[in-house]
Amino acid sequence: MEKRRLYMDYSATTPVKKEVLDEMMPYLTDYFGNASSFHLFGREAKTALDKSRKQVASLVNADPSEIYFTNGGSESDNWAIEGTAFARKNKGNHIITSKIEHHAILHTCEYLQKVHGFEVTYLDVDENGKVDLEQLKREIKDTTILVSIMYANNEIGTIQPIKEIAKIAHEHGALMHTDAVQAAGNIPVDVKDIDVDLMSMSSHKIYGPKGIGSLYMKKGVRIHNLIHGGAQEKRKRAGTENIPSIVGYGKAAEIAKENMEHHISELTRLREKLIEGVLEKIPHTILNGHRTDRLPGNTNFSFEFIEGEGILLLLDQVGIAGSSGSACTSGSLDPSHVLMAIGLTHEWAHGSLRLTVGDFTTEDDIDYILENLPKIIERLRGLSPLYQTYLKEQNK
Ligand SMILES: *Cc1c(COP(=O)(O)O)cnc(C)c1O
């Protein structure tokens, strides 16, 4: 029997869809021109660039002129934060973000604090991962120049009330940025409705190629440039455009928009089956993140008494690819900052497992997981000194 290859890590990245690849291929071969060139080859590239910008804009109800291509979500996040900080430092030096942001936000804020003397407030979240709006209202002040809160969290899937947060930011004269890398393409996102000034998106989380993304910048908003050089992207983001990837990103955005309803209902159905199955079959287990305000494909569990690494290892042996917020996988001694922020103890955070459902996940895949995961957890608990201690306590 062929070994199963079951990808359940769609929040880390997604495969490029065939329709996306087909659209890209000619731009790696026949239509290789530089979009800034005057000749036919340049015009072909420019036409593709314009088309893709429309497709990306359409996904989030922006005007194409408000979409700037970058090399991905991290660059967009860096640009939004740094660009705003440097452009508005005469108005104030205070930035508000949250404790559960992606590192592309957190590390940029830390850099601005340490190197440039900015003051940063990191808002708390509740046990479901929702930002505390009352705390935001208390902390925001005259010198606050930017509020940056992620639309949906990449680890626990929690969706934030971005529209309300933007309203509070604007009432105090601050700009509003949201990292919508996990949201745009997965759930309906409308920049006019939520009224943000800046928004980050990435292609490889929505079945497009890696190394391409965009920053939405509302008309009239002025921030400093991050990449200096040529006149590309209205002189705001230099560098010869990566046309094949931009074409792929545009196609991926178009497909995401067309499939949105089906994508949400199908992923939510499979997610619920997985959540209910796991909670029913495996004792001493909790679901992390908000029960309903969560990304359609996200599940994140914590299993008491065991380590995420062990779970990943044994899942890998049966061909299931997941991820964990446990310490080793995060590359540091501490478990995920997101799981700590929602109030998990170290022990519970160490036993975390994220399985994300995507467009290629089937009912049969969920059955396969529900057949294998309980056995894996039981086996690991059998080896766990913590679990043995617990059993002894119970039998006293
Ligand atoms: C993946 C991700 C990023 C980084 O995007 P890249 O395109 O990989 O640089 C930023 N924010 C969130 C929420 C993400 O999930």
Ligand as a Chemical Component Dictionary entry (heavy atoms), coordinates in Angstrom:
data_LIG
# 
_chem_comp.id                   LIG 
_chem_comp.type                 NON-POLYMER 
_chem_comp.pdbx_formal_charge   0 
_chem_comp.three_letter_code    LIG 
# 
loop_
_chem_comp_atom.comp_id 
_chem_comp_atom.atom_id 
_chem_comp_atom.alt_atom_id 
_chem_comp_atom.type_symbol 
_chem_comp_atom.charge 
_chem_comp_atom.model_Cartn_x 
_chem_comp_atom.model_Cartn_y 
_chem_comp_atom.model_Cartn_z 
_chem_comp_atom.pdbx_ordinal 
LIG C1 C1 C 0 2.234  33.575 7.013  1  
LIG C2 C2 C 0 1.911  34.796 7.759  2  
LIG C3 C3 C 0 2.675  35.971 7.608  3  
LIG C4 C4 C 0 3.915  36.004 6.773  4  
LIG O1 O1 O 0 3.627  35.958 5.399  5  
LIG P1 P1 P 0 4.788  35.542 4.381  6  
LIG O2 O2 O 0 4.175  35.741 3.040  7  
LIG O3 O3 O 0 5.116  34.109 4.674  8  
LIG O4 O4 O 0 5.946  36.452 4.638  9  
LIG C5 C5 C 0 2.278  37.093 8.300  10 
LIG N1 N1 N 0 1.199  37.086 9.080  11 
LIG C6 C6 C 0 0.439  35.997 9.244  12 
LIG C7 C7 C 0 -0.775 36.072 10.113 13 
LIG C8 C8 C 0 0.770  34.818 8.594  14 
LIG O5 O5 O 0 0.013  33.738 8.768  15 
# 
loop_
_chem_comp_bond.comp_id 
_chem_comp_bond.atom_id_1 
_chem_comp_bond.atom_id_2 
_chem_comp_bond.value_order 
_chem_comp_bond.pdbx_ordinal 
LIG C1 C2 SING 1  
LIG C2 C3 SING 2  
LIG C2 C8 DOUB 3  
LIG C3 C4 SING 4  
LIG C3 C5 DOUB 5  
LIG C4 O1 SING 6  
LIG O1 P1 SING 7  
LIG P1 O2 DOUB 8  
LIG P1 O3 SING 9  
LIG P1 O4 SING 10 
LIG C5 N1 SING 11 
LIG N1 C6 DOUB 12 
LIG C6 C7 SING 13 
LIG C6 C8 SING 14 
LIG C8 O5 SING 15 
# 
